[in-house]
Amino acid sequence: MNSKSEDDITITIRIGNTLNNDLIKVGRSYNFTMKRGTRISELFNEFTKNFPEEIQSDVDKYSIHTKKMIKLHDANAIEDAFSDYDDSDLDIYDKDENMFYAVIDPSKYKG
């Protein structure tokens, strides 16, 4: 754990693709203020709270990716997506490293 793991940072998750644009809109963004050391599983849990229960099975098909489309796993921390753990929030925002994408994960989708 680094010295900034307990610092808050604003994270944006944007919907990258969808199976039904009427239910989950491509391009829609959701903002969260979380600790840098927060696990991706916790961030994903907060993200899913934005959707009605009746479409949770569709939302569960998503995984979180960096802007460079690198998949983040449940055990990763938000700060694992940053090129420098010690960067200031402004540096992270300037590099768009606080921007994540929700993309349908083929391993979770059974057609």
C-alpha positions in Angstrom: 0.0 0.0 0.0 1.4 3.4 -0.9 1.2 6.7 0.9 -1.9 7.9 -1.1 -4.0 4.7 -1.0 -6.3 6.3 1.6 -6.8 9.5 -0.4 -10.1 10.1 -2.2 -10.2 10.4 -6.0 -13.1 10.9 -8.4 -13.4 8.0 -10.8 -15.6 7.9 -14.0 -17.0 4.7 -15.5 -18.3 5.1 -19.0 -20.4 2.4 -20.7 -18.4 1.1 -23.6 -20.9 -1.2 -25.3 -24.3 -2.8 -24.7 -26.6 -5.5 -25.7 -29.7 -3.3 -25.4 -29.2 0.5 -25.6 -32.7 1.1 -24.2 -31.6 -0.5 -20.9 -27.9 0.4 -20.7 -26.9 3.4 -22.7 -23.5 3.4 -24.5 -21.5 6.5 -23.6 -23.3 7.2 -20.4 -20.9 8.0 -17.5 -21.1 7.4 -13.8 -18.9 9.3 -11.3 -17.7 7.9 -7.9 -15.5 9.3 -5.2 -13.5 6.4 -3.8 -10.2 5.8 -2.0 -7.3 5.2 -4.4 -6.7 1.8 -2.7 -10.3 0.6 -3.3 -10.6 -2.8 -4.9 -12.2 -2.9 -8.4 -14.7 -5.4 -7.0 -15.9 -2.7 -4.6 -16.0 0.0 -7.4 -18.0 -2.4 -9.6 -20.4 -3.0 -6.7 -21.0 0.7 -6.4 -21.4 0.9 -10.2 -24.1 -1.8 -10.3 -26.2 0.2 -7.7 -27.0 2.6 -10.6 -29.2 0.1 -12.3 -32.6 -1.4 -11.5 -32.6 -4.9 -10.0 -34.4 -6.3 -13.1 -31.4 -5.7 -15.3 -28.7 -6.7 -12.8 -28.0 -9.9 -14.7 -27.1 -7.8 -17.8 -24.9 -5.4 -15.7 -23.1 -8.4 -14.2 -21.8 -9.2 -17.7 -19.5 -6.2 -17.6 -16.0 -5.8 -16.5 -14.0 -2.7 -15.8 -11.2 -1.6 -18.2 -8.8 1.3 -18.2 -8.9 3.9 -21.0 -6.3 1.9 -22.8 -8.7 -1.1 -22.6 -6.6 -3.0 -20.1 -8.9 -5.3 -18.0 -8.9 -4.7 -14.3 -9.6 -7.7 -12.2 -11.6 -7.8 -8.9 -8.4 -7.9 -6.8 -6.8 -4.9 -8.5 -7.0 -1.5 -6.8 -8.1 1.7 -8.5 -4.6 3.0 -8.1 -3.2 0.0 -10.1 -4.5 1.9 -13.2 -2.3 4.9 -12.5 1.1 5.2 -14.2 2.5 6.7 -11.0 0.9 5.9 -7.6 2.2 9.2 -6.2 0.8 11.4 -8.9 -1.5 14.2 -7.8 -5.2 14.0 -8.6 -4.7 16.7 -11.3 -1.9 14.7 -13.0 -4.2 11.7 -13.0 -7.1 13.7 -14.4 -4.8 15.2 -17.0 -3.8 11.8 -18.2 -7.4 10.5 -18.0 -6.2 7.7 -15.8 -9.4 8.2 -13.7 -11.5 7.2 -16.7 -12.6 3.6 -16.7 -14.9 1.7 -19.2 -17.5 -0.9 -18.5 -17.3 -3.4 -21.3 -19.2 -6.6 -21.8 -16.9 -9.4 -20.8 -17.2 -12.3 -23.3 -16.3 -14.8 -20.5 -19.4 -13.7 -18.6 -21.8 -13.6 -21.6 -23.6 -16.7 -22.7 -25.5 -15.5 -25.7 
